[in-house]
Amino acid sequence: MCLISYKLGLKVLDILGLNKIRQRPGYHDEPLKGKRSGQRSIRLSKSYRAIYIITNDSMIEFVEVQEVNKHDY
């Protein structure tokens, strides 16, 4: 069941785009602290999160996914 939720989360992210997803509180987009300072995380499902960074090069904004992992609660 978790794998289905994870794949659905990725599909929604692909369709709506990161900027729309970041505006929705259910995805819990947040900056990370400590050794992950400068990175952000977004919830793909109840268990899985994507860790990403945003960089700018002139007028282009790049999003690089650093990791997708199962979040321990």
Helices and strands as residue ranges (DSSP letters): H 2-16, H 18-23, G 25-27, E 30-31, G 34-36, E 40-43, E 48-57, E 60-70
